[in-house]
Amino acid sequence: MNDSEFGLTAAVFTQDEVRGERFADQLEAGTVFLNRCDYLDPALAWLV
């Protein structure tokens, strides 16, 4: 993911939450999900 200039969102799936968080911290992405990929935060900026 870090090799792509378009890596806006990433999802990490693992049974080891601590390991997943360490891995996610190394990703260069705008949003990183842990064990899910479908949550939209209502606080995100939305263009209408």
N, CA, C and O atoms as CSV, one atom per row, in Angstrom:
chain,resi,resn,atom,element,x,y,z
A,1,MET,N,N,0.812,-1.185,0.000
A,1,MET,CA,C,0.000,0.000,0.000
A,1,MET,C,C,0.858,1.252,0.000
A,1,MET,O,O,0.499,2.253,-0.619
A,2,ASN,N,N,1.960,1.203,0.671
A,2,ASN,CA,C,2.795,2.394,0.757
A,2,ASN,C,C,3.423,2.759,-0.578
A,2,ASN,O,O,3.931,3.869,-0.732
A,3,ASP,N,N,3.401,1.839,-1.559
A,3,ASP,CA,C,3.964,2.126,-2.873
A,3,ASP,C,C,2.971,2.820,-3.789
A,3,ASP,O,O,3.346,3.231,-4.888
A,4,SER,N,N,1.743,2.963,-3.385
A,4,SER,CA,C,0.721,3.576,-4.229
A,4,SER,C,C,0.475,5.016,-3.813
A,4,SER,O,O,0.343,5.321,-2.628
A,5,GLU,N,N,0.415,5.891,-4.800
A,5,GLU,CA,C,0.097,7.284,-4.491
A,5,GLU,C,C,-1.394,7.472,-4.231
A,5,GLU,O,O,-1.823,8.561,-3.850
A,6,PHE,N,N,-2.192,6.414,-4.435
A,6,PHE,CA,C,-3.640,6.507,-4.266
A,6,PHE,C,C,-4.143,5.766,-3.035
A,6,PHE,O,O,-5.347,5.527,-2.932
A,7,GLY,N,N,-3.278,5.392,-2.097
A,7,GLY,CA,C,-3.681,4.607,-0.930
A,7,GLY,C,C,-4.465,5.411,0.083
A,7,GLY,O,O,-3.925,5.798,1.119
A,8,LEU,N,N,-5.726,5.666,-0.199
A,8,LEU,CA,C,-6.531,6.494,0.693
A,8,LEU,C,C,-7.109,5.710,1.863
A,8,LEU,O,O,-7.232,6.245,2.965
A,9,THR,N,N,-7.465,4.444,1.638
A,9,THR,CA,C,-8.081,3.632,2.677
A,9,THR,C,C,-7.427,2.260,2.695
A,9,THR,O,O,-7.123,1.699,1.642
A,10,ALA,N,N,-7.212,1.721,3.884
A,10,ALA,CA,C,-6.630,0.390,4.027
A,10,ALA,C,C,-7.429,-0.372,5.073
A,10,ALA,O,O,-8.022,0.228,5.970
A,11,ALA,N,N,-7.444,-1.695,4.954
A,11,ALA,CA,C,-8.099,-2.559,5.936
A,11,ALA,C,C,-7.141,-3.678,6.309
A,11,ALA,O,O,-6.565,-4.326,5.435
A,12,VAL,N,N,-6.971,-3.906,7.613
A,12,VAL,CA,C,-6.107,-4.959,8.130
A,12,VAL,C,C,-6.998,-5.963,8.850
A,12,VAL,O,O,-7.753,-5.599,9.752
A,13,PHE,N,N,-6.907,-7.226,8.451
A,13,PHE,CA,C,-7.699,-8.280,9.078
A,13,PHE,C,C,-6.758,-9.250,9.780
A,13,PHE,O,O,-5.843,-9.794,9.161
A,14,THR,N,N,-6.984,-9.466,11.073
A,14,THR,CA,C,-6.127,-10.340,11.861
A,14,THR,C,C,-6.855,-10.783,13.118
A,14,THR,O,O,-7.812,-10.141,13.551
A,15,GLN,N,N,-6.400,-11.883,13.699
A,15,GLN,CA,C,-6.933,-12.327,14.985
A,15,GLN,C,C,-6.140,-11.728,16.139
A,15,GLN,O,O,-6.586,-11.774,17.286
A,16,ASP,N,N,-4.977,-11.170,15.850
A,16,ASP,CA,C,-4.105,-10.582,16.865
A,16,ASP,C,C,-4.217,-9.058,16.778
A,16,ASP,O,O,-3.559,-8.426,15.952
A,17,GLU,N,N,-5.058,-8.479,17.637
A,17,GLU,CA,C,-5.349,-7.046,17.568
A,17,GLU,C,C,-4.103,-6.182,17.779
A,17,GLU,O,O,-3.930,-5.171,17.097
A,18,VAL,N,N,-3.252,-6.563,18.698
A,18,VAL,CA,C,-2.033,-5.783,18.964
A,18,VAL,C,C,-1.132,-5.787,17.737
A,18,VAL,O,O,-0.624,-4.742,17.331
A,19,ARG,N,N,-0.937,-6.952,17.151
A,19,ARG,CA,C,-0.105,-7.051,15.946
A,19,ARG,C,C,-0.727,-6.257,14.797
A,19,ARG,O,O,-0.015,-5.596,14.041
A,20,GLY,N,N,-2.047,-6.320,14.666
A,20,GLY,CA,C,-2.740,-5.574,13.617
A,20,GLY,C,C,-2.566,-4.070,13.779
A,20,GLY,O,O,-2.367,-3.361,12.793
A,21,GLU,N,N,-2.639,-3.582,14.998
A,21,GLU,CA,C,-2.457,-2.149,15.240
A,21,GLU,C,C,-1.030,-1.715,14.935
A,21,GLU,O,O,-0.819,-0.632,14.388
A,22,ARG,N,N,-0.049,-2.544,15.280
A,22,ARG,CA,C,1.346,-2.220,14.953
A,22,ARG,C,C,1.535,-2.155,13.436
A,22,ARG,O,O,2.206,-1.260,12.922
A,23,PHE,N,N,0.938,-3.108,12.731
A,23,PHE,CA,C,1.023,-3.132,11.272
A,23,PHE,C,C,0.328,-1.905,10.680
A,23,PHE,O,O,0.866,-1.259,9.781
A,24,ALA,N,N,-0.859,-1.585,11.180
A,24,ALA,CA,C,-1.629,-0.454,10.667
A,24,ALA,C,C,-0.891,0.866,10.885
A,24,ALA,O,O,-0.993,1.773,10.058
A,25,ASP,N,N,-0.158,0.983,11.976
A,25,ASP,CA,C,0.600,2.207,12.248
A,25,ASP,C,C,1.671,2.466,11.201
A,25,ASP,O,O,2.108,3.604,11.034
A,26,GLN,N,N,2.100,1.432,10.497
A,26,GLN,CA,C,3.144,1.569,9.485
A,26,GLN,C,C,2.593,1.897,8.101
A,26,GLN,O,O,3.359,2.194,7.184
A,27,LEU,N,N,1.277,1.847,7.945
A,27,LEU,CA,C,0.674,2.111,6.642
A,27,LEU,C,C,0.546,3.610,6.395
A,27,LEU,O,O,0.234,4.378,7.305
A,28,GLU,N,N,0.788,4.006,5.166
A,28,GLU,CA,C,0.603,5.393,4.754
A,28,GLU,C,C,-0.733,5.472,4.026
A,28,GLU,O,O,-0.798,5.326,2.806
A,29,ALA,N,N,-1.791,5.703,4.787
A,29,ALA,CA,C,-3.136,5.778,4.225
A,29,ALA,C,C,-3.933,6.789,5.031
A,29,ALA,O,O,-3.644,7.037,6.202
A,30,GLY,N,N,-4.923,7.360,4.400
A,30,GLY,CA,C,-5.755,8.345,5.085
A,30,GLY,C,C,-6.608,7.725,6.169
A,30,GLY,O,O,-6.804,8.323,7.228
A,31,THR,N,N,-7.122,6.521,5.913
A,31,THR,CA,C,-7.968,5.798,6.855
A,31,THR,C,C,-7.506,4.355,6.903
A,31,THR,O,O,-7.263,3.748,5.860
A,32,VAL,N,N,-7.382,3.800,8.095
A,32,VAL,CA,C,-7.016,2.395,8.252
A,32,VAL,C,C,-8.043,1.738,9.165
A,32,VAL,O,O,-8.270,2.197,10.284
A,33,PHE,N,N,-8.661,0.665,8.686
A,33,PHE,CA,C,-9.635,-0.090,9.455
A,33,PHE,C,C,-8.986,-1.356,9.986
A,33,PHE,O,O,-8.123,-1.935,9.326
A,34,LEU,N,N,-9.389,-1.787,11.162
A,34,LEU,CA,C,-8.916,-3.037,11.743
A,34,LEU,C,C,-10.099,-3.993,11.850
A,34,LEU,O,O,-11.050,-3.742,12.591
A,35,ASN,N,N,-10.026,-5.086,11.105
A,35,ASN,CA,C,-11.050,-6.133,11.070
A,35,ASN,C,C,-12.414,-5.639,10.589
A,35,ASN,O,O,-13.450,-6.180,10.976
A,36,ARG,N,N,-12.403,-4.628,9.761
A,36,ARG,CA,C,-13.624,-4.158,9.100
A,36,ARG,C,C,-13.221,-3.201,7.990
A,36,ARG,O,O,-12.096,-2.701,7.971
A,37,CYS,N,N,-14.126,-2.951,7.079
A,37,CYS,CA,C,-13.797,-2.034,5.989
A,37,CYS,C,C,-14.998,-1.208,5.566
A,37,CYS,O,O,-14.969,-0.572,4.512
A,38,ASP,N,N,-16.044,-1.208,6.361
A,38,ASP,CA,C,-17.294,-0.598,5.914
A,38,ASP,C,C,-17.834,0.494,6.834
A,38,ASP,O,O,-18.981,0.910,6.672
A,39,TYR,N,N,-17.051,0.962,7.782
A,39,TYR,CA,C,-17.551,1.958,8.731
A,39,TYR,C,C,-17.283,3.359,8.204
A,39,TYR,O,O,-16.146,3.688,7.864
A,40,LEU,N,N,-18.299,4.171,8.135
A,40,LEU,CA,C,-18.142,5.572,7.750
A,40,LEU,C,C,-18.374,6.448,8.967
A,40,LEU,O,O,-19.431,6.385,9.594
A,41,ASP,N,N,-17.407,7.246,9.292
A,41,ASP,CA,C,-17.498,8.139,10.446
A,41,ASP,C,C,-18.332,9.353,10.064
A,41,ASP,O,O,-17.992,10.039,9.100
A,42,PRO,N,N,-19.403,9.642,10.778
A,42,PRO,CA,C,-20.242,10.804,10.453
A,42,PRO,C,C,-19.473,12.130,10.569
A,42,PRO,O,O,-19.931,13.149,10.053
A,43,ALA,N,N,-18.329,12.128,11.230
A,43,ALA,CA,C,-17.552,13.362,11.379
A,43,ALA,C,C,-16.678,13.656,10.146
A,43,ALA,O,O,-16.036,14.704,10.075
A,44,LEU,N,N,-16.657,12.736,9.189
A,44,LEU,CA,C,-15.876,12.966,7.972
A,44,LEU,C,C,-16.460,14.136,7.183
A,44,LEU,O,O,-17.660,14.409,7.233
A,45,ALA,N,N,-15.597,14.801,6.469
A,45,ALA,CA,C,-16.060,15.924,5.624
A,45,ALA,C,C,-16.775,15.361,4.393
A,45,ALA,O,O,-16.239,14.495,3.701
A,46,TRP,N,N,-17.959,15.846,4.129
A,46,TRP,CA,C,-18.741,15.405,2.975
A,46,TRP,C,C,-19.025,16.603,2.088
A,46,TRP,O,O,-19.474,17.648,2.558
A,47,LEU,N,N,-18.760,16.443,0.813
A,47,LEU,CA,C,-19.078,17.489,-0.165
A,47,LEU,C,C,-20.460,17.223,-0.718
A,47,LEU,O,O,-20.784,16.094,-1.086
A,48,VAL,N,N,-21.266,18.252,-0.778
A,48,VAL,CA,C,-22.632,18.093,-1.289
A,48,VAL,C,C,-22.757,18.815,-2.600
A,48,VAL,O,O,-23.827,18.811,-3.208
